[in-house]
Structure formats: C-alpha cells, structure tokens
Amino acid sequence: MRSGLGKISRRHLFLGAGALGAARLGLSQSKGGPVRAYAGTFSAAPGRQGDGSHGQGIFLFTWDPATGKLTQRSIIEASLGPSWMALDATGTHMYVANTRGGPGRGRGSVAAYAVDRSNGNLTLLNSVGAEGSPTHLSIHPSGKFVLVANYGGGTAEVFPILPAGGLGPATDIKHSEGKAGSIHPASGPPGNFSISGHEGPHIHGIIADPSGRFVFANDLGLDRMYIWKFDAETGKLSPGDTPAVDFPSGDGPRHLVFHPNGKWLYSVQEESSTVAAFDFDASTGKPALKQTLSTLPKGFAGTNFPSEIVISPDSRFIYVANRLHDSVAGYSIHPDGTLTFLDAIWTRGDYPRSITVEPTGNYLYSLNERSDDITTFRINRRTGELTFTGEYTPVGSPAVLVFMS
C-alpha cells in the first residue's frame, strides 16, 4: 500500500462506472470493426529534450473490449505538443490543442485532422495560430465551432469549423483581465504549497452548457469562472446576465463538467483541491454555488494538484484525478445534485494528467504523465468497484485519451 493515500487496496479501487459522456468523446459503440483510441502527449520543443516531456506525438491504438487492452498501431507525428484533443460527433474529424506552433513567441496552435475510419489514420487539414498557449478545447454542441482555452495568454477563443472540417480564423477572442488571486490558496489541506499560476490570467478549461446557449471558462490565475452567451450563427460571445463567478482567492479553478440534465455544473480547483457544485439556471445561464468538497481523504496534509473532473455515463458519479496524491476521488451524485465523497483511490502511476473511460463504460484509464504510462482498470458496473487489470500501456508523457468506433 502506498503511504498517505487513505483506504487504498492493491487489488480493488472503489469507483462508479464511467467517467466521460459521449459528447466529450465524440464516439459511439463499435458495430463489428475494431475500436480505436488516440492518446495526445506532451512533446519536448526542438532542442529542449531535457524539459521532462517524453511525448512523440499522437498515439493510435486498437482496443480490446474483452480485456481493455490498448495495442499500439502507430504514432502520428505531431511535435507541437498535442496535449488536448476532441473528436466530432461523427468521428470523422479530430481537433487538437498544441502548446506550440502559432505565430509569435510563446504562441500555440489548434489543428484539424481528417480521420480515416477504415484504419484510424489522421490527415492534417490545417492549423491555426492561437492567441496564447492552448491547454484545453471542446466542440460546441452545434458541431460548428471549437472552443479553446489558452492558459498562456489568458484568452478564450472560438474557431469556426469549415464545411470540409478544417478551421477558419477565430470568430471571437476574449481576454481575461483583472487582479490575480493569492499565491497561497485560502482553502485546501494544511501544509498545502499548491501555488502555481497566480501571477496573471490563465484560462484553463472551456465548455458549453448542454443546450449550447452559454459558454463557461475557468481562469485559474484570477480565480474566476466566466459565463458568456453564445451566438451559434456568428460564433460570438457576449457577457451573460451573470458575467462571472469568483472563487475564494488562490483556489485556481481548472476544468468543468455539466450533468447531462443541464441543471448542475461542477468545477474542480487545482490549488485548493476542491470540487464545487452549482445549480444552473438554463434560462439565464446563472450558476449558483451550493456545495464545496475536498478532493482528498480526511486527514490529508500537504500539496496536491487536481487535474480533471468527469461524470459517469449513468450520471450517478463524479470523479477527479489528483496529482502528487496520485489518486482518483469518487463522489456519488444525489437527486438534488449535491455530492458525497466516497474515497480516493491510487492510480498506480505518477501525476495523472487526466482520466477517461472507453465507450462501454467497463474500463477506466489513468494517463500518468510522469511515469510515462496509461494504467487500466476494470469497472464492476453493479458495485462501481474498480480492479487493476495489470495493464500498463507505455506512452511518454500522456495527456489525454479519446475513443472512436
């Protein structure tokens, strides 16, 4: 047993079934053919191979539904740091956030790929420069726009998807402005030195609500959630009736997820190691905070950086990946949308950048950035129990995993 991880068994880990909905993954269950998966990685810049990034591009796998095993087929060359990806609803186009590749020093890029459904190969359609260094993107529910969060530069961008699947020039760019939060989070565990990102604005996550009428973006540096109205015809953002929600100083809001019913919104805070639950008014776009919980077991002290928050396909559970604690926190969702902490379980890897679940919801994957592997767990669909399959898939600096059929 690893020390300091609470109730963690080397054989079984308690979790609910699933972690990502089909809207996030842009996938459906396979009908006969092999299911494929893509892993994006952190790739070192030319001449910077010593920076700790071991990624080689985008890894293409086939997936065995009987065992959960990922078998590498090829590596698509992508040296610009493909650290986040999303497939469209048809599974014919992939959109990739690159930490590098745009015009100007420190700028990133967003790339569009065509997917060859016969073999899973990707063909680059085009790449557009981002107004900063993107770390997260999502596809608007209309399927017509890609929403991009630029951590470096503190901007949110909207790119139109062209008829052939490529990306056009940005239809809107929003610059985050304001006073940065406290270096030390006001909340969080004792002895917490999770102090990154509070020298200026850093937009870290961006999603639309299920209806597509509103767009939400978390600024880690300003401890703020922005709410914009979205015009699905022009791709323009305008301030919502409640234009922003502020978190406690130093909390560092990172990623967000909506419950499929469109009534509840959940946000994870990277510096304070908390999850915030909001009621959401779909008519006005206003979120109302109703609960804040820790992502760590009772009694934990020290530093931790949560990375990802996901909701199970059956809408019963929320999960958060903890880095340094190297665990996944599980929560049950009550009929009113509030959460109860279940446990924090070991990922069997180092520094989980994200977590995901394959299409059937039978297997969960942890992308362990510093141990250069993806670990596989079988989910008991009745009890939510998770059992390590023994599979470590070698991938240098894995960042994100998405499935297609």
Rosetta blueprint (number, residue, H / E / L):
1 M L
2 R L
3 S L
4 G L
5 L L
6 G L
7 K L
8 I L
9 S L
10 R L
11 R L
12 H E
13 L E
14 F E
15 L L
16 G L
17 A L
18 G L
19 A L
20 L L
21 G L
22 A H
23 A H
24 R H
25 L H
26 G L
27 L L
28 S L
29 Q L
30 S L
31 K L
32 G L
33 G L
34 P L
35 V E
36 R E
37 A E
38 Y E
39 A E
40 G E
41 T E
42 F L
43 S L
44 A L
45 A L
46 P L
47 G L
48 R L
49 Q H
50 G H
51 D H
52 G L
53 S L
54 H L
55 G L
56 Q L
57 G E
58 I E
59 F E
60 L E
61 F E
62 T E
63 W E
64 D L
65 P L
66 A L
67 T L
68 G L
69 K L
70 L E
71 T E
72 Q E
73 R E
74 S E
75 I E
76 I E
77 E E
78 A L
79 S L
80 L L
81 G L
82 P E
83 S E
84 W E
85 M E
86 A E
87 L E
88 D L
89 A L
90 T L
91 G L
92 T L
93 H E
94 M E
95 Y E
96 V E
97 A E
98 N E
99 T L
100 R L
101 G L
102 G L
103 P L
104 G L
105 R L
106 G L
107 R L
108 G L
109 S E
110 V E
111 A E
112 A E
113 Y E
114 A E
115 V E
116 D L
117 R L
118 S L
119 N L
120 G L
121 N L
122 L E
123 T E
124 L E
125 L E
126 N E
127 S E
128 V E
129 G E
130 A L
131 E L
132 G L
133 S E
134 P E
135 T E
136 H E
137 L E
138 S E
139 I E
140 H L
141 P L
142 S L
143 G L
144 K L
145 F E
146 V E
147 L E
148 V E
149 A E
150 N E
151 Y E
152 G E
153 G L
154 G L
155 T E
156 A E
157 E E
158 V E
159 F E
160 P E
161 I E
162 L L
163 P L
164 A L
165 G L
166 G L
167 L E
168 G L
169 P L
170 A L
171 T L
172 D E
173 I E
174 K E
175 H E
176 S L
177 E L
178 G L
179 K L
180 A L
181 G L
182 S L
183 I L
184 H L
185 P L
186 A L
187 S L
188 G L
189 P L
190 P L
191 G L
192 N L
193 F L
194 S L
195 I L
196 S L
197 G L
198 H L
199 E L
200 G L
201 P L
202 H L
203 I E
204 H E
205 G E
206 I E
207 I E
208 A E
209 D L
210 P L
211 S L
212 G L
213 R L
214 F E
215 V E
216 F E
217 A E
218 N E
219 D E
220 L L
221 G L
222 L L
223 D L
224 R E
225 M E
226 Y E
227 I E
228 W E
229 K E
230 F E
231 D E
232 A L
233 E L
234 T L
235 G L
236 K E
237 L E
238 S E
239 P E
240 G E
241 D E
242 T E
243 P E
244 A E
245 V E
246 D E
247 F L
248 P L
249 S L
250 G L
251 D L
252 G L
253 P E
254 R E
255 H E
256 L E
257 V E
258 F E
259 H L
260 P L
261 N L
262 G L
263 K L
264 W E
265 L E
266 Y E
267 S E
268 V E
269 Q E
270 E L
271 E L
272 S L
273 S L
274 T E
275 V E
276 A E
277 A E
278 F E
279 D E
280 F E
281 D E
282 A L
283 S L
284 T L
285 G L
286 K E
287 P E
288 A E
289 L E
290 K E
291 Q E
292 T E
293 L E
294 S E
295 T L
296 L L
297 P L
298 K L
299 G L
300 F L
301 A L
302 G L
303 T L
304 N L
305 F E
306 P E
307 S E
308 E E
309 I E
310 V E
311 I E
312 S L
313 P L
314 D L
315 S L
316 R L
317 F E
318 I E
319 Y E
320 V E
321 A E
322 N E
323 R E
324 L L
325 H L
326 D L
327 S E
328 V E
329 A E
330 G E
331 Y E
332 S E
333 I E
334 H L
335 P L
336 D L
337 G L
338 T L
339 L E
340 T E
341 F E
342 L E
343 D E
344 A E
345 I E
346 W E
347 T L
348 R L
349 G L
350 D L
351 Y L
352 P E
353 R E
354 S E
355 I E
356 T E
357 V E
358 E L
359 P L
360 T L
361 G L
362 N L
363 Y E
364 L E
365 Y E
366 S E
367 L E
368 N E
369 E L
370 R L
371 S L
372 D L
373 D E
374 I E
375 T E
376 T E
377 F E
378 R E
379 I E
380 N L
381 R L
382 R L
383 T L
384 G L
385 E E
386 L E
387 T E
388 F E
389 T E
390 G E
391 E E
392 Y E
393 T E
394 P E
395 V L
396 G L
397 S L
398 P E
399 A E
400 V E
401 L E
402 V E
403 F E
404 M E
405 S L
